Amino acid sequence: MTKQILIIGGGVAGTIVANGLCRQIGPELTSGAVAITMLSASDKHMYQPGLLYLPFGKIRESELFRDQRKVLDKRVAFFVDPATNIDVKAKSVTTQSGKKYSYDYLVIATGSRIRPDTIPGMEEGAHWFYDLDGARKMRDALNDFKGGKIVVNVNAPHKCPVAPLEIVFMLREYLAAKGIENTEITYTYPIGRLHALEPVANWAGPEFQRYGIKSEVFFNTKSVDPKKKTITSEEGVTLPYDLLVTIPPHSGQQVIMDSKLGDGGWVPTNKQTLLREGSDDVFIVGDTTNIPISKAGSTAHFEADTIVDNLASLIKEQQWSRNYDGKVFCFLETGMTTGTYVWFNYVTPPNPAPPSQAIHWFKLGYNRLYWLSARGLL
């Protein structure tokens, strides 16, 4: 009987798993011993990190998208039919169309979503770059901005861990290049330092001082007043703004909560095996996990590679291959022409490298090479 591998989610994690499996279990797919099916909410695949550049006019919208069918190996059965219920006991997934899919192995790669709606006034008063519509509106706002107070407001949880710092440094250089010098940038963060990763926070502090960037830590957003143009924290601090850029709070997908697989849409996951806690046939990958590690594209990539190796070994040899070591690698733009990076895992803390133009160009190069990563070739 054909073993069914079912992947829910067509983002970077699900796509790398699907394409990676096709490389490793090609003979089994050809013989019909194994079949791979992917369920997605969209027929398009978006390179999400590219949204960071859109407000500054540094990337075209067309560069962010590919047809998902063309990104996937042709041996993967692909359906735009999002999952609405996941029954891990019955080993069955129900979709929006009402169809049911059974599986032998399930990979849940449903990702995360922004939730500005959870904070009063944020949708009306703030700008963000975490989805296409938001990035477009932020681009328009920057085109109209003539100077004043900018608040860069960070909420948790969120994906792309260094993006809040990137947007601060890029805004500073972008506005200076336009000759808009009467600008004050204030950065807010919900805990008592500038970043959740302490070495990154320690690196960012002197950089902020060098460029005159203000900060307000222990700032957990309570509300935004679009008319008064103020943002207020649960701690009682109110900041005025002329332009509010927010990193909205995120949650997991509704299907996870509806299926009672995890609070907030995050599935309890073994941090080494990437199996759902209590399951030996359900893998969790990317933003969907509740692993206390950065939600980032590279995290999804390295986790996906681990799952590919283990699923292939289980199918071919009934053996486990390797554990995930917590590896994360993130480029960090420190302006419009320089960048650095952070690399870390479960045992090695990050240590940001000195910013350089070379690292910036490496990141721009990867923006073009991403599609090879999604196809499992890089």
C-alpha positions as CSV (number, residue, x, y, z in Angstrom):
1,M,0.0,0.0,0.0
2,T,1.2,3.5,-0.9
3,K,2.6,5.5,2.1
4,Q,1.0,8.9,2.1
5,I,3.0,12.0,3.2
6,L,0.7,15.0,3.6
7,I,2.1,18.5,3.9
8,I,-0.1,21.3,5.1
9,G,1.3,24.7,4.0
10,G,3.0,26.0,0.9
11,G,5.5,28.4,2.4
12,V,9.2,28.0,2.6
13,A,9.1,25.2,5.2
14,G,6.5,23.0,3.5
15,T,8.0,23.6,0.0
16,I,11.6,22.7,1.1
17,V,10.2,19.5,2.7
18,A,8.3,18.5,-0.4
19,N,11.1,19.2,-2.8
20,G,13.8,17.7,-0.5
21,L,11.8,14.5,-0.2
22,C,11.5,14.2,-4.0
23,R,15.3,14.3,-4.2
24,Q,15.8,11.7,-1.5
25,I,13.0,9.2,-2.2
26,G,12.7,9.5,-5.9
27,P,12.7,5.7,-6.6
28,E,9.9,5.2,-4.0
29,L,7.8,7.9,-5.7
30,T,8.4,6.4,-9.1
31,S,7.4,3.0,-8.0
32,G,4.3,4.2,-6.2
33,A,5.4,3.1,-2.8
34,V,5.2,6.7,-1.5
35,A,3.1,9.7,-2.5
36,I,3.4,13.3,-1.5
37,T,0.5,15.7,-1.3
38,M,0.6,19.4,-0.4
39,L,-2.4,21.5,0.7
40,S,-2.0,25.3,0.5
41,A,-4.1,28.4,1.0
42,S,-2.7,30.0,-2.2
43,D,-1.5,29.2,-5.6
44,K,1.3,31.8,-5.2
45,H,4.6,31.5,-3.3
46,M,5.9,34.7,-1.7
47,Y,9.4,35.5,-0.6
48,Q,8.4,37.2,2.6
49,P,11.8,38.7,3.6
50,G,11.7,40.7,0.4
51,L,8.9,42.8,1.9
52,L,11.4,44.6,4.0
53,Y,12.7,46.3,0.9
54,L,9.4,47.2,-0.7
55,P,8.7,50.4,1.3
56,F,12.1,51.8,0.2
57,G,11.6,51.0,-3.5
58,K,14.4,48.5,-3.4
59,I,12.5,45.5,-4.8
60,R,9.6,45.1,-7.3
61,E,6.5,43.3,-6.2
62,S,6.9,40.9,-9.1
63,E,10.2,39.7,-7.7
64,L,8.4,38.5,-4.5
65,F,6.1,35.9,-6.2
66,R,6.3,32.7,-8.1
67,D,3.6,30.2,-9.1
68,Q,3.7,27.6,-6.3
69,R,3.1,24.8,-8.8
70,K,6.3,25.8,-10.7
71,V,8.3,26.0,-7.5
72,L,7.2,22.5,-6.5
73,D,8.6,19.3,-7.9
74,K,6.1,17.9,-10.5
75,R,5.9,14.7,-8.5
76,V,4.1,16.5,-5.6
77,A,0.3,16.5,-5.8
78,F,-0.6,20.1,-5.1
79,F,-4.0,21.5,-4.2
80,V,-5.2,25.0,-3.3
81,D,-7.6,23.8,-0.6
82,P,-6.6,24.9,2.9
83,A,-7.0,22.6,5.9
84,T,-9.8,23.4,8.3
85,N,-9.4,20.5,10.7
86,I,-6.5,18.2,11.6
87,D,-7.5,15.0,13.5
88,V,-4.2,13.4,14.6
89,K,-6.0,10.5,16.2
90,A,-7.8,9.5,13.0
91,K,-4.8,10.5,10.9
92,S,-7.1,12.6,8.8
93,V,-7.2,16.2,7.5
94,T,-10.4,18.0,6.3
95,T,-10.1,20.9,3.9
96,Q,-12.2,23.9,3.0
97,S,-13.8,22.0,0.1
98,G,-14.9,19.3,2.5
99,K,-12.5,16.7,1.2
100,K,-10.6,14.4,3.6
101,Y,-7.0,13.3,3.3
102,S,-5.5,10.5,5.2
103,Y,-1.8,10.2,5.9
104,D,0.9,8.0,7.2
105,Y,3.1,11.0,7.9
106,L,1.9,14.5,8.4
107,V,4.0,17.7,8.1
108,I,2.4,20.8,9.5
109,A,3.9,24.0,8.1
110,T,1.0,26.4,8.5
111,G,3.1,29.3,9.5
112,S,2.1,32.5,11.4
113,R,0.0,35.5,10.7
114,I,0.0,39.1,11.8
115,R,-2.6,40.3,14.3
116,P,-2.7,44.1,14.5
117,D,-6.4,43.7,15.1
118,T,-5.6,42.5,18.7
119,I,-4.4,46.0,19.7
120,P,-7.0,48.8,19.7
121,G,-6.2,51.4,17.1
122,M,-3.2,49.6,15.6
123,E,-4.8,48.8,12.2
124,E,-5.9,52.4,11.7
125,G,-2.9,54.2,13.1
126,A,0.2,52.1,12.3
127,H,2.2,50.9,9.3
128,W,4.0,47.7,8.9
129,F,5.8,45.7,6.2
130,Y,4.9,42.1,7.2
131,D,2.3,41.6,4.4
132,L,2.1,43.0,0.9
133,D,-0.7,45.5,1.6
134,G,1.0,46.8,4.6
135,A,4.3,47.2,2.8
136,R,2.6,49.1,0.0
137,K,0.9,51.5,2.5
138,M,4.2,52.0,4.3
139,R,5.9,52.9,1.0
140,D,3.2,55.6,0.4
141,A,3.6,56.9,3.9
142,L,7.4,57.2,3.5
143,N,6.9,59.0,0.2
144,D,4.7,61.6,2.0
145,F,6.8,61.9,5.2
146,K,8.4,65.3,5.6
147,G,10.0,64.7,9.1
148,G,9.0,64.5,12.7
149,K,8.8,61.7,15.3
150,I,8.9,58.1,14.1
151,V,8.1,55.3,16.6
152,V,9.2,51.8,15.7
153,N,7.1,49.6,17.9
154,V,7.9,45.9,18.4
155,N,5.4,43.4,19.7
156,A,5.7,39.8,20.6
157,P,5.6,37.1,19.4
158,H,6.8,38.0,15.9
159,K,8.8,36.4,13.1
160,C,12.0,37.6,11.5
161,P,13.8,38.3,14.8
162,V,16.2,41.0,13.5
163,A,13.7,42.8,11.2
164,P,12.8,45.4,13.8
165,L,16.4,46.5,14.1
166,E,16.8,46.4,10.3
167,I,13.9,48.7,9.7
168,V,15.3,51.2,12.2
169,F,18.7,51.4,10.6
170,M,17.2,51.4,7.0
171,L,14.8,54.2,7.9
172,R,17.6,56.4,9.3
173,E,19.7,56.1,6.2
174,Y,16.8,56.3,3.8
175,L,15.5,59.6,5.3
176,A,19.0,61.1,5.5
177,A,19.6,60.3,1.8
178,K,16.4,62.2,1.0
179,G,17.6,65.2,3.0
180,I,15.0,64.7,5.8
181,E,17.1,65.4,8.8
182,N,14.5,66.8,11.3
183,T,13.6,63.2,12.3
184,E,13.6,61.5,15.7
185,I,13.4,57.7,15.8
186,T,12.3,55.9,19.0
187,Y,12.3,52.1,19.2
188,T,10.1,50.3,21.7
189,Y,10.6,46.7,22.9
190,P,8.5,44.7,25.2
191,I,11.3,43.4,27.5
192,G,14.1,45.1,29.4
193,R,16.6,45.2,26.5
194,L,16.6,46.0,22.8
195,H,16.3,42.4,21.6
196,A,15.3,39.0,23.0
197,L,18.7,37.7,22.2
198,E,21.0,39.3,24.7
199,P,24.2,39.4,22.6
200,V,22.2,41.1,19.8
201,A,20.8,43.6,22.3
202,N,24.3,44.3,23.6
203,W,25.5,44.9,20.1
204,A,22.5,47.1,19.2
205,G,22.9,49.5,22.2
206,P,26.1,51.2,21.1
207,E,24.8,51.3,17.5
208,F,21.7,53.2,18.7
209,Q,23.8,55.6,20.7
210,R,26.1,56.2,17.7
211,Y,23.1,57.2,15.5
212,G,21.1,59.0,18.1
213,I,18.2,56.5,18.1
214,K,16.1,56.6,21.2
215,S,14.6,53.6,22.9
216,E,11.8,52.6,25.3
217,V,12.1,49.1,26.8
218,F,9.4,47.3,28.9
219,F,6.9,48.7,26.4
220,N,4.0,46.3,25.9
221,T,1.5,47.9,23.6
222,K,-1.9,48.6,25.1
223,S,-3.4,50.9,22.4
224,V,-2.9,53.3,19.6
225,D,-4.9,56.5,19.2
226,P,-4.8,57.4,15.4
227,K,-6.5,60.8,16.0
228,K,-4.1,62.0,18.7
229,K,-1.2,60.1,17.0
230,T,-0.1,58.5,20.2
231,I,0.8,54.9,21.3
232,T,0.4,53.8,24.9
233,S,2.0,50.9,26.8
234,E,0.5,48.6,29.5
235,E,3.2,50.2,31.7
236,G,1.6,53.6,31.3
237,V,4.0,55.3,28.9
238,T,2.5,57.3,26.0
239,L,4.6,58.3,23.0
240,P,3.6,60.8,20.3
241,Y,4.3,60.0,16.7
242,D,4.1,61.5,13.2
243,L,4.8,58.0,11.7
244,L,4.2,54.8,13.5
245,V,5.9,51.7,12.2
246,T,4.9,48.5,14.1
247,I,6.0,44.9,14.2
248,P,2.5,43.5,14.8
249,P,1.9,40.7,17.2
250,H,1.7,37.3,15.5
251,S,-0.4,34.2,16.1
252,G,-0.5,30.8,14.5
253,Q,-3.2,29.8,12.0
254,Q,-6.8,29.3,13.0
255,V,-6.8,25.6,11.9
256,I,-4.3,24.8,14.7
257,M,-6.6,26.4,17.3
258,D,-9.7,24.9,15.8
259,S,-8.1,21.4,15.9
260,K,-7.0,22.0,19.5
261,L,-3.4,21.3,18.6
262,G,-1.9,24.3,20.4
263,D,-2.7,27.5,22.2
264,G,-2.3,30.6,20.0
265,G,-1.8,28.4,17.0
266,W,1.6,27.2,18.1
267,V,2.0,23.4,18.3
268,P,3.9,21.8,21.2
269,T,7.0,20.4,19.5
270,N,10.0,18.4,20.5
271,K,12.9,20.8,19.9
272,Q,15.2,18.1,18.6
273,T,13.0,15.6,16.7
274,L,10.5,18.3,15.5
275,L,7.8,15.8,16.2
276,R,4.5,17.0,17.7
277,E,4.6,16.2,21.4
278,G,2.8,12.9,21.8
279,S,3.0,11.9,18.1
280,D,5.5,9.8,16.2
281,D,4.0,10.5,12.7
282,V,3.4,14.3,12.9
283,F,6.2,16.7,12.2
284,I,6.0,20.4,12.9
285,V,8.1,22.9,11.0
286,G,8.7,26.6,10.7
287,D,6.7,29.3,12.6
288,T,4.1,26.7,13.6
289,T,6.3,25.2,16.3
290,N,6.3,26.4,19.9
291,I,10.1,26.0,20.1
292,P,11.6,28.9,22.0
293,I,13.8,29.9,19.1
294,S,13.6,32.6,16.5
295,K,10.8,32.3,13.9
296,A,12.7,33.0,10.8
297,G,13.1,31.8,7.2
298,S,16.4,30.2,8.0
299,T,14.9,28.4,11.0
300,A,12.2,27.0,8.7
301,H,14.9,26.0,6.2
302,F,17.2,24.2,8.7
303,E,14.2,22.5,10.3
304,A,12.9,21.4,7.0
305,D,16.2,19.8,6.0
306,T,16.2,17.9,9.2
307,I,12.7,16.6,8.6
308,V,13.6,15.6,5.0
309,D,16.5,13.5,6.3
310,N,14.4,11.8,9.0
311,L,11.4,11.1,6.8
312,A,13.6,9.7,4.0
313,S,15.4,7.5,6.5
314,L,12.2,6.3,8.1
315,I,10.8,5.4,4.7
316,K,13.9,3.8,3.3
317,E,15.5,2.2,6.4
318,Q,13.0,2.5,9.2
319,Q,15.7,4.4,11.1
320,W,16.0,7.9,12.6
321,S,18.7,10.1,10.9
322,R,19.5,13.1,13.0
323,N,18.2,15.7,15.4
324,Y,17.7,19.4,14.8
325,D,20.4,21.4,16.6
326,G,18.6,24.8,16.7
327,K,20.6,26.3,13.9
328,V,19.5,29.8,12.8
329,F,21.3,32.2,10.4
330,C,19.9,35.7,9.9
331,F,21.3,38.6,7.8
332,L,20.8,41.9,9.4
333,E,20.8,45.1,7.3
334,T,22.5,47.9,9.3
335,G,21.5,50.6,6.7
336,M,20.9,50.8,3.0
337,T,24.4,49.7,2.0
338,T,25.8,47.7,4.9
339,G,24.9,44.6,6.8
340,T,25.9,42.0,9.4
341,Y,24.6,38.6,10.4
342,V,23.9,36.5,13.4
343,W,24.4,32.7,13.6
344,F,23.5,30.6,16.6
345,N,22.0,27.3,17.7
346,Y,20.9,25.7,21.0
347,V,24.4,25.8,22.5
348,T,26.2,28.6,20.7
349,P,24.9,32.2,21.3
350,P,24.9,34.7,18.5
351,N,27.8,37.1,18.0
352,P,27.1,39.8,15.4
353,A,29.9,40.4,12.9
354,P,31.2,43.9,12.2
355,P,28.9,45.5,9.6
356,S,30.2,45.7,6.0
357,Q,29.1,46.3,2.5
358,A,30.1,42.8,1.5
359,I,27.6,41.3,3.9
360,H,24.9,43.6,2.6
361,W,25.6,42.4,-0.9
362,F,25.5,38.8,0.3
363,K,22.0,39.4,1.5
364,L,20.9,41.0,-1.7
365,G,22.4,38.1,-3.6
366,Y,20.5,35.6,-1.4
367,N,17.3,37.5,-2.2
368,R,17.8,36.4,-5.8
369,L,19.0,32.9,-4.9
370,Y,16.0,32.2,-2.6
371,W,14.1,30.4,-5.3
372,L,16.9,27.8,-5.5
373,S,16.5,27.3,-1.7
374,A,12.7,26.8,-2.1
375,R,13.3,24.2,-4.8
376,G,15.7,22.4,-2.4
377,L,18.8,23.1,-4.5
378,L,20.6,25.4,-2.1
